[in-house]
């Protein structure tokens, strides 16, 4: 009977450890997928920046007299490059950004991407469809950083000089690794060439 109890106890402990490791691996896989998904939609949005086939200078949306700007770096003005506002005449290209006065509903033409460090999410604010920023990710993001480069790959803070945008994105697992006791961090980087430059 003692041998049976010992064997059963060892089997239960082994099963518990295997389940804990499996749960951690699932969490890691989920975080990796979330970071890849976020990088994909951020890249797609940035690629459209400045697309302006009709040379729009001023738009009626979101308010009358809005100056067209392919990029607005650090739109919240906090000095941290964890957000960017992108304008483009893409949904569909028609010579107006976001639409005509009173009908500012063209999606994808005035979008702000930002990191919300308090909630560990990335937000997207499409002024054609949203009234404010919307969380579009799980609560796993520890960093979003944009680095703006000229055609000679020199770092710049002048929006008109930006030819490339480097995106750095980090996500962290929600559960500690059962072996190391640490949270696993996944970091991805991508570079986008602006087609309008």
C-alpha positions as CSV (number, residue, x, y, z in Angstrom):
1,X,0.0,0.0,0.0
2,X,2.9,2.4,0.8
3,X,4.4,1.7,-2.6
4,X,1.1,2.4,-4.3
5,X,0.7,5.7,-2.5
6,X,4.3,6.7,-3.3
7,X,3.9,5.9,-7.0
8,X,0.5,7.7,-7.2
9,X,2.0,10.7,-5.4
10,X,4.9,10.8,-7.9
11,X,2.5,10.4,-10.8
12,X,0.3,13.3,-9.6
13,X,3.3,15.5,-9.0
14,X,4.7,14.7,-12.5
15,X,1.2,15.4,-14.1
16,X,1.0,18.7,-12.3
17,X,4.4,19.8,-13.5
18,X,3.6,18.7,-17.0
19,X,0.3,20.6,-17.0
20,X,2.0,23.7,-15.6
21,X,4.7,23.6,-18.3
22,X,2.1,23.0,-21.0
23,X,0.0,26.0,-19.8
24,X,3.1,28.2,-19.8
25,X,3.9,27.1,-23.4
26,X,0.4,27.9,-24.5
27,X,0.6,31.3,-22.9
28,X,3.9,32.0,-24.6
29,X,2.5,30.9,-28.0
30,X,-0.5,33.2,-27.5
31,X,1.7,36.2,-26.6
32,X,4.0,35.5,-29.6
33,X,0.9,35.3,-31.9
34,X,-0.5,38.6,-30.5
35,X,2.8,40.4,-31.0
36,X,3.0,39.1,-34.6
37,X,-0.6,40.2,-35.3
38,X,0.1,43.6,-33.9
39,X,3.2,44.1,-35.9
40,X,1.3,43.1,-39.1
41,X,-1.5,45.7,-38.7
42,X,0.9,48.4,-37.5
43,X,3.1,47.8,-40.6
44,X,0.0,47.8,-42.9
45,X,-1.1,51.1,-41.5
46,X,2.3,52.8,-41.7
47,X,2.8,51.6,-45.3
48,X,-0.2,53.9,-46.4
49,X,1.2,57.0,-44.7
50,X,1.2,59.9,-47.1
51,X,-0.6,58.2,-49.9
52,X,-2.1,61.2,-51.5
53,X,-2.8,60.8,-55.3
54,X,-4.9,63.9,-55.5
55,X,-2.4,66.1,-53.6
56,X,-4.8,67.1,-50.8
57,X,-3.4,69.9,-48.7
58,X,-6.4,70.7,-46.5
59,X,-9.3,68.4,-45.4
60,X,-12.7,69.1,-44.0
61,X,-12.3,66.2,-41.6
62,X,-11.9,65.6,-38.8
63,X,-12.5,69.4,-38.5
64,X,-12.7,72.0,-41.2
65,X,-9.2,73.2,-42.3
66,X,-7.3,70.2,-41.1
67,X,-3.8,70.3,-42.7
68,X,-2.9,67.0,-44.4
69,X,0.2,65.5,-42.8
70,X,1.4,62.0,-43.7
71,X,2.8,61.6,-40.2
72,X,2.4,63.3,-36.9
73,X,5.1,62.0,-34.6
74,X,4.3,61.8,-30.9
75,X,0.7,63.1,-31.3
76,X,0.1,63.0,-27.6
77,X,3.1,65.2,-27.0
78,X,4.6,63.3,-24.1
79,X,8.1,63.1,-25.6
80,X,7.9,59.3,-25.9
81,X,7.9,57.9,-29.4
82,X,5.2,55.2,-28.6
83,X,2.5,56.7,-30.8
84,X,2.1,58.0,-34.3
85,X,-0.8,59.5,-36.4
86,X,-1.0,58.6,-40.0
87,X,-3.0,60.3,-42.8
88,X,-3.6,58.9,-46.3
89,X,-6.2,59.2,-49.0
90,X,-6.8,55.4,-49.3
91,X,-10.3,54.4,-48.4
92,X,-11.0,55.0,-51.3
93,X,-8.6,57.5,-52.9
94,X,-11.0,60.3,-53.9
95,X,-9.3,63.6,-53.2
96,X,-10.7,64.1,-49.7
97,X,-9.3,62.7,-46.4
98,X,-11.9,61.1,-44.2
99,X,-14.8,62.4,-46.4
100,X,-16.7,65.5,-46.9
101,X,-17.7,67.9,-44.1
102,X,-20.3,66.2,-41.9
103,X,-19.5,62.8,-43.3
104,X,-16.1,62.0,-41.9
105,X,-16.5,58.3,-42.2
106,X,-13.9,57.0,-44.6
107,X,-11.9,54.3,-42.7
108,X,-8.1,54.0,-42.7
109,X,-7.4,57.6,-43.7
110,X,-6.6,59.2,-40.3
111,X,-5.3,56.6,-37.8
112,X,-3.4,57.0,-34.5
113,X,-1.5,54.0,-33.2
114,X,-0.4,54.1,-29.6
115,X,0.8,52.1,-26.6
116,X,-1.2,52.3,-23.4
117,X,1.4,51.3,-20.8
118,X,-1.2,51.4,-17.9
119,X,-3.3,48.7,-19.5
120,X,-0.4,47.0,-21.4
121,X,-2.4,47.2,-24.7
122,X,-2.0,48.8,-28.1
123,X,-4.7,51.2,-29.3
124,X,-5.9,52.2,-32.7
125,X,-8.0,55.3,-33.3
126,X,-9.4,55.5,-36.8
127,X,-11.1,58.9,-36.9
128,X,-13.3,57.6,-39.8
129,X,-14.9,54.9,-37.6
130,X,-14.1,55.5,-33.9
131,X,-15.0,58.2,-31.5
132,X,-11.8,57.6,-29.4
133,X,-8.9,55.2,-29.2
134,X,-9.9,51.5,-29.1
135,X,-7.8,48.7,-27.5
136,X,-7.1,46.2,-30.2
137,X,-4.8,43.8,-28.4
138,X,-4.6,41.6,-25.3
139,X,-3.0,43.0,-22.2
140,X,0.5,41.7,-22.9
141,X,2.5,44.7,-24.4
142,X,5.4,46.2,-22.5
143,X,6.7,48.4,-25.3
144,X,6.0,50.1,-28.6
145,X,8.7,52.3,-30.0
146,X,8.9,54.1,-33.3
147,X,12.2,55.3,-34.7
148,X,12.1,57.6,-37.7
149,X,14.9,57.6,-40.3
150,X,15.8,59.7,-43.3
151,X,16.7,58.2,-46.7
152,X,20.3,58.1,-45.4
153,X,19.1,56.2,-42.3
154,X,19.8,59.1,-40.0
155,X,17.4,59.4,-37.0
156,X,15.0,62.4,-37.5
157,X,12.2,64.1,-35.7
158,X,11.1,66.0,-38.8
159,X,8.0,64.4,-40.2
160,X,8.7,65.5,-43.8
161,X,12.1,63.9,-43.7
162,X,11.0,60.5,-42.7
163,X,11.6,57.8,-45.3
164,X,11.7,54.7,-43.0
165,X,10.1,53.8,-39.7
166,X,11.5,51.2,-37.5
167,X,9.0,49.6,-35.2
168,X,10.0,47.8,-32.0
169,X,7.4,45.9,-30.1
170,X,7.6,43.8,-26.9
171,X,5.1,41.5,-25.3
172,X,5.3,39.6,-22.1
173,X,3.8,36.3,-21.0
174,X,1.1,36.5,-18.3
175,X,2.4,33.6,-16.3
176,X,5.9,33.0,-14.9
177,X,8.0,30.3,-16.4
178,X,7.7,27.3,-14.1
179,X,11.4,26.6,-14.4
180,X,13.0,30.1,-14.2
181,X,10.3,31.9,-12.3
182,X,10.5,34.8,-14.8
183,X,8.1,36.2,-17.3
184,X,9.0,35.5,-20.9
185,X,9.4,38.6,-23.1
186,X,9.1,38.5,-26.9
187,X,10.5,41.3,-28.9
188,X,10.0,42.0,-32.6
189,X,11.3,44.6,-34.9
190,X,10.3,45.6,-38.4
191,X,11.1,48.4,-40.8
192,X,8.6,50.1,-43.1
193,X,9.6,52.2,-46.1
194,X,7.2,54.9,-46.8
195,X,6.1,54.7,-50.4
196,X,5.4,58.4,-50.6
197,X,9.0,59.4,-49.9
